[in-house]
Amino acid sequence: MRSYFLFMQDDRIPNAFIPPSLPPRHSFDTLPAISVIDVKVHSNAETVDWLEQPVNMVTDPMKQIMEKYNRGLRFKRVYYIDREHSFQQQYWFMDVPKLDGISGQSEFYPDQRLRRLILDREKVKGHHIFALESALEPYIFASLETVESLLRRGLTGFRLSRVECS
């Protein structure tokens, strides 16, 4: 039986580079293929491979691994540049395929946010990286195989939480 994990931003990295908020966007398709954004960073800023805020973004090494597990992922490049501190970091905006993978056993708050998430094993079977189409939260999930591959390469910026399956 395949296990699945929820990606979460690792807030334990004290000097992690956090990009500024982006202008509101209507959809992934309306973003330009390449963006260059000027930023101000601290001299001790640490770049991480996974960013959840302001949108889901990954570095090139993480992108390459994720693409091997899901060819349906789409990416658009963004460069963050601070000329004063000679800082340049490339990230990739991610568009993750969405599945109807929530089990009927999941529990919701009255406002329809997830209280207890349970994935339907049959609905997510064969998928390695995905989001849920009916969830209000923008969660990203990965299979055990994907997670093991990412962890073997020492990628940073994320924590993992095992998700129940029925």
MARBA-3410 file (N, C-alpha, C, O; in Angstrom, 1 decimal):
166
0.8,-1.2,0.0,0.0,0.0,0.0,0.9,1.2,0.0,1.8,1.4,0.8 ~ 0.6,2.2,-0.9,1.3,3.4,-1.0,0.9,4.4,0.1,-0.3,4.5,0.4 ~ 1.9,5.0,0.6,1.7,6.1,1.6,1.8,7.5,0.9,2.5,7.6,-0.1 ~ 1.1,8.5,1.5,1.1,9.8,1.0,1.4,10.8,2.1,1.1,10.6,3.2 ~ 2.1,11.9,1.7,2.5,12.9,2.6,2.1,14.3,2.1,2.0,14.6,0.9
1.8,15.1,3.1,1.4,16.5,2.8,2.7,17.4,3.0,3.4,17.2,4.0 ~ 3.0,18.2,2.0,4.1,19.2,2.0,3.6,20.4,2.9,2.5,20.9,2.7 ~ 4.5,20.8,3.7,4.3,22.1,4.5,5.6,22.9,4.5,6.7,22.3,4.5 ~ 5.5,24.2,4.5,6.6,25.1,4.7,7.3,24.8,6.0,6.7,24.7,7.0 ~ 8.6,24.7,5.9,9.4,24.5,7.2,9.7,25.8,7.8,10.6,26.5,7.3
9.0,26.1,8.8,9.1,27.5,9.5,10.2,27.4,10.5,10.4,28.4,11.3 ~ 11.0,26.3,10.6,12.1,26.2,11.6,13.4,26.8,11.1,14.4,26.8,11.8 ~ 13.4,27.2,9.8,14.7,27.8,9.2,14.6,29.3,9.5,13.9,30.0,8.9 ~ 15.5,29.8,10.4,15.4,31.1,10.9,15.6,32.2,9.8,15.0,33.3,9.9 ~ 16.5,32.0,8.9,16.9,33.0,7.9,16.5,32.7,6.5,17.1,33.1,5.6
15.4,31.9,6.4,15.0,31.4,5.1,14.5,32.6,4.3,13.9,33.6,4.8 ~ 14.9,32.6,3.0,14.5,33.7,2.1,13.0,33.5,1.8,12.5,32.4,1.4 ~ 12.2,34.5,2.1,10.8,34.6,1.9,10.5,35.7,0.9,10.7,36.8,1.2 ~ 10.1,35.3,-0.3,9.9,36.4,-1.3,8.7,37.2,-0.9,7.8,36.8,-0.1 ~ 8.7,38.5,-1.5,7.5,39.3,-1.2,6.3,38.8,-1.9,6.3,38.0,-2.7
5.1,39.3,-1.4,3.9,39.0,-2.0,3.9,39.4,-3.5,4.5,40.3,-3.9 ~ 3.2,38.6,-4.3,3.2,38.8,-5.7,1.9,39.6,-6.0,0.9,39.5,-5.3 ~ 1.9,40.2,-7.2,0.6,40.9,-7.6,-0.5,39.8,-7.7,-0.2,38.6,-8.1 ~ -1.7,40.1,-7.4,-2.8,39.1,-7.6,-2.8,38.5,-9.0,-2.5,39.2,-10.0 ~ -3.1,37.3,-9.1,-3.1,36.6,-10.4,-4.4,35.9,-10.5,-5.0,35.4,-9.5
-4.9,35.8,-11.7,-6.1,35.1,-12.0,-5.9,33.6,-12.2,-6.7,32.8,-11.7 ~ -4.8,33.2,-12.8,-4.5,31.8,-13.0,-3.1,31.6,-13.4,-2.4,32.6,-13.7 ~ -2.6,30.4,-13.3,-1.2,30.1,-13.7,-1.0,30.5,-15.1,0.1,31.0,-15.5 ~ -2.0,30.3,-16.0,-1.8,30.6,-17.4,-1.6,32.1,-17.7,-1.0,32.4,-18.7 ~ -2.0,33.0,-16.8,-1.9,34.4,-17.1,-0.5,34.9,-16.6,-0.1,36.0,-17.0
0.3,34.1,-15.9,1.7,34.5,-15.6,2.6,34.4,-16.8,2.4,33.6,-17.7 ~ 3.5,35.4,-16.9,4.5,35.3,-18.0,5.4,34.0,-17.8,5.5,33.5,-16.7 ~ 6.0,33.6,-18.9,6.8,32.4,-18.8,8.0,32.6,-17.9,8.5,31.7,-17.2 ~ 8.6,33.8,-17.9,9.7,34.2,-17.1,9.4,35.5,-16.4,9.0,36.5,-17.1 ~ 9.7,35.6,-15.1,9.5,36.8,-14.4,10.8,37.2,-13.7,11.5,36.3,-13.3
11.1,38.5,-13.6,12.2,39.0,-12.8,11.7,39.9,-11.8,11.0,40.9,-12.1 ~ 12.0,39.6,-10.5,11.4,40.4,-9.4,12.6,41.0,-8.5,13.4,40.2,-8.0 ~ 12.6,42.3,-8.4,13.6,42.9,-7.5,13.2,42.7,-6.0,12.0,42.9,-5.7 ~ 14.2,42.3,-5.2,13.9,42.1,-3.8,15.0,42.7,-3.0,16.1,43.0,-3.5 ~ 14.8,42.8,-1.7,15.8,43.2,-0.7,15.9,42.0,0.2,15.0,41.6,0.8
17.2,41.5,0.3,17.4,40.4,1.2,18.4,40.7,2.3,19.2,41.6,2.1 ~ 18.4,40.0,3.4,19.4,40.1,4.4,20.7,39.4,3.9,20.5,38.4,3.1 ~ 21.8,39.8,4.3,23.0,39.2,3.9,23.2,37.8,4.3,23.9,37.0,3.6 ~ 22.4,37.3,5.3,22.5,36.0,5.8,21.3,35.1,5.3,21.0,34.1,5.9 ~ 20.6,35.6,4.3,19.4,34.9,3.9,19.8,33.5,3.3,20.7,33.4,2.6
19.0,32.5,3.7,19.2,31.1,3.2,18.1,30.8,2.2,16.9,30.8,2.6 ~ 18.5,30.3,1.1,17.5,29.9,0.1,17.2,28.4,0.4,18.1,27.6,0.7 ~ 15.9,28.1,0.2,15.4,26.8,0.5,14.8,26.3,-0.8,14.5,27.1,-1.7 ~ 14.6,25.0,-0.9,14.2,24.4,-2.2,12.6,24.4,-2.3,12.1,24.2,-3.4 ~ 11.9,24.6,-1.3,10.4,24.6,-1.3,9.9,25.8,-0.6,10.3,26.1,0.5
9.1,26.5,-1.4,8.4,27.7,-0.8,6.9,27.5,-1.0,6.4,27.1,-2.1 ~ 6.2,27.8,0.0,4.7,27.7,0.0,4.1,29.1,-0.1,3.0,29.3,-0.7 ~ 4.8,30.1,0.3,4.3,31.5,0.3,5.2,32.4,-0.5,6.4,32.2,-0.4 ~ 4.8,33.2,-1.3,3.4,33.6,-1.6,2.6,32.6,-2.5,1.4,32.6,-2.4 ~ 3.4,31.8,-3.2,2.7,30.7,-4.0,3.7,29.5,-3.9,4.9,29.7,-3.5
3.3,28.3,-4.3,4.1,27.2,-4.3,5.2,27.3,-5.4,5.0,27.5,-6.6 ~ 6.5,27.3,-4.9,7.6,27.4,-5.8,8.7,26.4,-5.3,8.8,26.1,-4.2 ~ 9.5,26.0,-6.3,10.6,25.1,-6.0,11.9,25.5,-6.8,11.8,26.3,-7.8 ~ 13.0,25.1,-6.3,14.3,25.3,-7.0,14.4,24.3,-8.1,13.6,23.4,-8.2 ~ 15.4,24.5,-9.0,15.6,23.7,-10.1,15.9,22.2,-9.7,15.3,21.3,-10.3
16.7,21.9,-8.7,16.9,20.5,-8.3,15.6,19.8,-7.9,15.4,18.6,-8.2 ~ 14.8,20.5,-7.2,13.5,19.9,-6.7,12.6,19.7,-7.9,11.9,18.7,-8.0 ~ 12.5,20.7,-8.8,11.7,20.6,-10.0,12.1,19.4,-10.9,11.2,18.7,-11.3 ~ 13.4,19.2,-11.1,13.8,18.0,-11.9,13.3,16.7,-11.3,12.9,15.8,-12.1 ~ 13.3,16.6,-10.0,12.9,15.3,-9.4,11.4,15.2,-9.5,10.8,14.2,-9.9
10.7,16.3,-9.2,9.2,16.3,-9.3,8.7,16.0,-10.7,7.7,15.2,-10.8 ~ 9.4,16.5,-11.7,8.9,16.2,-13.1,9.1,14.7,-13.4,8.3,14.2,-14.2 ~ 10.0,14.0,-12.8,10.2,12.6,-13.1,9.0,11.8,-12.5,8.6,10.8,-13.1 ~ 8.4,12.3,-11.5,7.3,11.6,-10.9,5.9,12.0,-11.4,4.9,11.3,-11.2 ~ 5.8,13.2,-12.0,4.5,13.7,-12.5,4.8,14.6,-13.7,5.2,15.8,-13.6
4.6,14.1,-14.9,4.8,14.9,-16.1,3.7,15.9,-16.3,3.8,16.8,-17.2 ~ 2.6,15.8,-15.5,1.6,16.8,-15.7,1.8,18.1,-14.9,1.0,19.1,-15.0 ~ 2.9,18.2,-14.2,3.2,19.4,-13.5,3.6,20.5,-14.5,4.3,20.2,-15.5 ~ 3.2,21.7,-14.3,3.6,22.8,-15.1,4.4,23.8,-14.3,4.1,24.0,-13.1 ~ 5.4,24.5,-14.9,6.2,25.4,-14.2,6.4,26.7,-15.0,6.4,26.7,-16.3
6.6,27.8,-14.3,7.0,29.0,-14.9,8.2,29.6,-14.1,8.1,29.5,-12.8 ~ 9.2,30.1,-14.7,10.4,30.6,-14.1,10.3,32.0,-13.5,9.7,32.9,-14.1 ~ 10.9,32.2,-12.3,10.9,33.5,-11.7,12.3,33.7,-11.1,12.9,32.8,-10.5 ~ 12.9,34.8,-11.4,14.2,35.2,-10.8,14.0,36.3,-9.7,13.3,37.3,-10.0 ~ 14.5,36.1,-8.5,14.5,37.1,-7.5,15.9,37.6,-7.4,16.9,36.9,-7.3
16.0,39.0,-7.6,17.3,39.6,-7.7,17.4,40.8,-6.7,16.5,41.6,-6.6 ~ 18.6,40.8,-5.9,18.9,41.9,-5.1,20.3,42.4,-5.6,21.3,41.8,-5.2 ~ 20.3,43.4,-6.4,21.6,43.8,-7.0,22.6,44.4,-5.9,23.8,44.2,-6.0 ~ 22.0,45.0,-4.9,22.9,45.5,-3.8,23.7,44.4,-3.1,24.8,44.7,-2.7 ~ 23.1,43.3,-2.8,23.8,42.2,-2.1,24.2,41.1,-3.1,24.6,40.0,-2.6
24.2,41.3,-4.4,24.6,40.3,-5.4,23.9,39.0,-5.2,24.5,37.9,-5.2 ~ 22.6,39.1,-4.9,21.7,37.9,-4.7,20.9,37.7,-5.9,20.3,38.6,-6.5 ~ 20.9,36.4,-6.4,20.0,36.0,-7.5,19.6,34.6,-7.2,20.5,33.7,-7.0 ~ 18.3,34.4,-7.2,17.8,33.0,-7.0,16.7,32.7,-8.0,15.8,33.5,-8.1 ~ 16.8,31.6,-8.6,15.8,31.2,-9.5,14.8,30.2,-8.8,15.3,29.3,-8.2
13.6,30.4,-9.0,12.5,29.5,-8.5,11.6,29.2,-9.7,11.6,29.9,-10.7 ~ 10.8,28.2,-9.5,9.8,27.8,-10.5,8.4,27.8,-9.8,8.2,27.1,-8.8 ~ 7.5,28.6,-10.4,6.1,28.6,-9.9,5.6,27.2,-10.4,5.9,26.8,-11.5 ~ 4.8,26.6,-9.5,4.2,25.3,-9.9,2.7,25.4,-10.1,2.0,26.1,-9.4 ~ 2.3,24.6,-11.1,0.9,24.3,-11.2,0.7,22.8,-11.1,1.1,22.1,-12.0
0.1,22.4,-10.1,0.0,21.0,-9.7,-1.4,20.4,-10.2,-2.4,21.1,-9.8 ~ -1.5,19.3,-10.9,-2.7,18.7,-11.2,-3.6,18.4,-10.0,-3.1,18.0,-9.0 ~ -4.9,18.7,-10.1,-5.8,18.5,-9.0,-6.6,17.2,-9.3,-7.1,16.9,-10.4 ~ -6.8,16.5,-8.2,-7.6,15.2,-8.2,-8.8,15.3,-7.2,-8.8,16.1,-6.3 ~ -9.8,14.5,-7.5,-10.9,14.4,-6.6,-10.5,13.2,-5.7,-10.9,12.1,-6.0
-9.7,13.4,-4.7,-9.1,12.3,-3.9,-9.5,12.3,-2.5,-9.0,11.5,-1.7 ~ -10.5,13.1,-2.1,-10.9,13.2,-0.7,-11.9,12.0,-0.4,-12.9,11.8,-1.1 ~ -11.6,11.3,0.7,-12.5,10.2,1.1,-13.7,10.7,1.8,-13.7,11.8,2.3 ~ -14.8,10.0,1.6,-16.0,10.4,2.3,-15.9,10.3,3.8,-16.8,10.8,4.5 ~ -14.9,9.7,4.3,-14.6,9.7,5.8,-14.0,11.0,6.3,-13.8,11.1,7.5
-13.5,11.9,5.4,-12.9,13.1,5.9,-13.9,13.9,6.6,-15.1,13.8,6.4 ~ -13.4,14.8,7.5,-14.3,15.6,8.3,-14.0,17.1,8.0,-12.9,17.5,7.7 ~ -15.1,17.9,8.0,-14.9,19.3,7.7,-15.5,20.2,8.7,-16.4,19.9,9.5 ~ -14.9,21.4,8.8,-15.5,22.5,9.7,-16.7,23.0,9.0,-16.9,22.8,7.8 ~ -17.6,23.8,9.7,-18.8,24.4,9.1,-18.5,25.2,7.8,-19.3,25.3,6.9
-17.3,25.9,7.8,-17.0,26.7,6.6,-16.3,25.9,5.5,-15.8,26.5,4.6 ~ -16.4,24.6,5.6,-15.9,23.6,4.6,-14.3,23.5,4.5,-13.8,22.8,3.6 ~ -13.6,24.1,5.5,-12.2,23.8,5.6,-12.0,22.4,6.2,-12.9,21.9,6.9 ~ -11.0,21.7,5.8,-10.7,20.3,6.3,-10.4,20.3,7.8,-9.5,21.1,8.2 ~ -11.1,19.5,8.5,-10.8,19.3,9.9,-9.9,18.0,10.0,-8.9,18.0,10.8
-10.3,17.0,9.4,-9.5,15.7,9.3,-9.6,15.2,7.9,-10.6,14.8,7.4 ~ -8.4,15.2,7.3,-8.3,14.8,5.9,-8.0,13.3,5.8,-7.1,12.8,6.5 ~ -8.7,12.6,5.0,-8.5,11.2,4.7,-8.5,11.1,3.2,-9.6,11.4,2.6 ~ -7.5,10.6,2.6,-7.4,10.4,1.1,-8.1,9.1,0.7,-8.0,8.1,1.5 ~ -8.8,9.1,-0.4,-9.3,7.9,-0.9,-8.2,7.2,-1.7,-7.8,7.6,-2.8
-7.8,6.1,-1.2,-6.6,5.3,-1.8,-6.9,5.0,-3.3,-5.9,5.1,-4.1 ~ -8.1,4.6,-3.6,-8.4,4.2,-5.0,-8.3,5.4,-5.9,-7.9,5.3,-7.1 ~ -8.8,6.6,-5.5,-8.8,7.8,-6.3,-7.4,8.4,-6.5,-7.2,9.0,-7.6 ~ -6.5,8.2,-5.6,-5.2,8.8,-5.7,-4.2,7.8,-6.2,-3.0,8.1,-6.4 ~ -4.6,6.5,-6.4,-3.7,5.4,-6.8,-3.0,5.8,-8.1,-3.6,6.2,-9.1
-1.7,5.6,-8.1,-0.9,5.9,-9.3,-0.5,7.3,-9.5,0.2,7.7,-10.5 ~ -0.9,8.2,-8.6,-0.5,9.6,-8.7,0.6,9.9,-7.6,0.5,9.4,-6.5 ~ 1.6,10.6,-8.0,2.8,10.8,-7.2,2.8,12.2,-6.6,3.3,12.4,-5.5 ~ 2.4,13.2,-7.3,2.3,14.6,-6.8,1.0,15.2,-7.3,0.7,15.2,-8.5 ~ 0.2,15.7,-6.3,-1.1,16.3,-6.7,-1.6,17.2,-5.6,-1.1,17.2,-4.5
-2.7,17.9,-6.0,-3.4,18.8,-5.1,-4.9,18.2,-5.1,-5.2,17.3,-5.9 ~ -5.7,18.7,-4.2,-7.1,18.3,-4.2,-8.0,19.3,-4.8,-7.9,20.5,-4.4 ~ -8.9,18.9,-5.7,-9.7,19.9,-6.4,-10.8,20.4,-5.5,-11.3,21.6,-5.7 ~ -11.3,19.7,-4.5,-12.5,20.1,-3.8,-12.1,20.7,-2.4,-12.9,21.0,-1.6 ~ -10.8,20.8,-2.1,-10.3,21.4,-0.8,-10.1,22.9,-1.0,-9.6,23.3,-2.0
-10.5,23.6,0.1,-10.3,25.0,0.1,-8.8,25.4,0.3,-8.3,26.4,-0.2 ~ -8.1,24.5,1.0,-6.7,24.7,1.3,-5.8,24.2,0.1,-6.2,23.3,-0.6 ~ -4.8,25.0,-0.2,-3.9,24.6,-1.4,-2.9,23.6,-1.1,-1.7,23.8,-1.4 ~ -3.3,22.5,-0.5,-2.3,21.5,-0.1,-1.7,20.8,-1.3,-2.4,20.6,-2.3 ~ -0.4,20.4,-1.2,0.3,19.6,-2.2,0.7,18.3,-1.5,1.2,18.3,-0.4
0.4,17.2,-2.2,0.7,15.8,-1.7,1.7,15.1,-2.5,1.8,15.4,-3.7 ~ 2.4,14.2,-1.9,3.4,13.4,-2.7,3.4,12.0,-2.1,3.1,11.7,-1.0 ~ 3.7,11.0,-3.0,3.8,9.6,-2.7,5.1,9.4,-1.9,6.0,10.2,-1.9 ~ 5.1,8.3,-1.2,6.3,7.9,-0.5,7.5,7.8,-1.4,8.6,8.2,-1.0 ~ 7.4,7.3,-2.6,8.5,7.2,-3.5,9.1,8.6,-3.9,10.3,8.8,-3.9
8.2,9.5,-4.1,8.6,10.9,-4.4,9.4,11.5,-3.2,10.4,12.1,-3.4 ~ 8.8,11.4,-2.0,9.3,12.0,-0.8,10.7,11.4,-0.6,11.6,12.1,-0.2 ~ 10.9,10.1,-0.7,12.2,9.4,-0.5,13.2,10.0,-1.4,14.4,10.2,-1.0 ~ 12.8,10.2,-2.7,13.8,10.7,-3.7,14.2,12.1,-3.3,15.4,12.5,-3.5 ~ 13.3,12.9,-2.8,13.6,14.3,-2.4,14.5,14.3,-1.2,15.5,15.1,-1.2
14.2,13.5,-0.2,15.0,13.5,1.0,16.4,12.9,0.8,17.3,13.4,1.4 ~ 16.6,12.0,-0.1,17.9,11.5,-0.4,18.8,12.5,-0.9,20.1,12.4,-0.8 ~ 18.3,13.6,-1.6,19.1,14.6,-2.2,19.3,15.8,-1.2,19.9,16.8,-1.6 ~ 18.8,15.7,0.0,19.0,16.8,1.0,18.4,18.1,0.7,18.9,19.2,1.1 ~ 17.2,18.1,0.0,16.5,19.3,-0.3,15.9,19.9,1.0,15.6,19.1,1.9
15.7,21.2,1.0,15.2,21.9,2.2,14.0,22.7,2.0,13.5,22.9,0.9 ~ 13.5,23.2,3.1,12.4,24.1,3.1,11.0,23.5,3.3,10.0,24.2,3.4 ~ 10.9,22.2,3.5,9.6,21.6,3.7,9.7,20.6,4.9,10.7,20.0,5.2 ~ 8.5,20.4,5.4,8.2,19.4,6.4,7.2,18.5,5.8,6.5,18.9,4.9 ~ 7.1,17.3,6.3,6.2,16.3,5.7,5.3,15.8,6.8,5.7,15.6,8.0
4.0,15.6,6.5,3.1,15.0,7.4,2.4,13.8,6.7,1.8,14.0,5.7 ~ 2.4,12.6,7.3,1.8,11.5,6.7,0.2,11.7,6.7,-0.3,12.2,7.7 ~ -0.4,11.3,5.6,-1.9,11.6,5.5,-2.5,10.2,5.5,-2.1,9.2,5.0 ~ -3.7,10.2,6.3,-4.5,8.9,6.3,-5.1,8.6,5.0,-5.4,9.5,4.2 ~ -5.2,7.3,4.7,-5.9,6.8,3.5,-6.9,5.8,3.9,-6.7,5.1,4.8
-8.0,5.7,3.1,-9.0,4.7,3.3,-9.1,3.8,2.1,-9.9,2.9,2.1
END
